[in-house]
Amino acid sequence: MPNYKDRKCQLCKEGIKYVDYKNLPLIRKYLSQYLKIVPKYYNGNCLKHQKMISKAAKNSRQMALIPYTPQ
């Protein structure tokens, strides 16, 4: 079983200050195969970036860039 506590925020490492809802490759990286937002303790994000990702994912679903359910 991988140790999730040792993970560091990938977005902090890359220096990303804002997650845009139009940045689909970045958002897709943090969605599961069922298009659910992956929890913070799995992907290792800090709280600030996790909130940005969830808000961007919800906005892109609303704008019909990402579907609500997989086909």
N, C-alpha and C positions, 0 to 999 in steps of 0.2 A: 504494500500500500504506500503510495507516495506521500511524502511529508509536505502538506500544504502550508504549514506555518512558516516555512523557510522562504516561500515565494515573495518576491518584491514586486512592486507595481511596475508593470512594463511601460505604462504611459509616462510615469515619472522619469524612468530611465531614458526614454526617447525625447523628453522635454515637451510633451504635448500639453498645452495650456487650456485648450478648448476642443471638445468633441462635437463636430458639426453633424446634423442629421442627414446631410447629403453625402457624408463619407461612408458609403456602404461597405467597402471592404473592411474597414476598421470595426464597424458595428457588427458585421457578420461574424467576425472573429470571436465576439463575446456572446453569441447566441448559440443555443444547443441545436441539435439536429431537428428538434421539434419547434424551433424558432422561439424558445423561451430564453429570457435573459439569465445567463449563468450567474450564480451567486458569487459574492465577493470572496468567500472563503475557498472557492474552487479556482478562480482565475488569479487570485492574489492581488487584486487592485486595491488601492487605498480608497477610503470612503468618498473622497472628493471626486475621483475619476469614475468610481462605480455609479455615483449619482448622475454624472454627466452622460455616461453610457446609457443608463436606463432612460433618462429623459430624451436623449437623441433617438434611441430605438423606438420609444413610444411616439415621438414626433414623426419619424419616418414611416411608421405604420399608419399614422393618421393621414399622411400625405400620399399613401399608397405606393411607397418605394419598396417596402418590405411587407409581405403578406402576413396576416394574423395567424394563419395556420398553414402548414406545409401541404403541397399538392399531392 
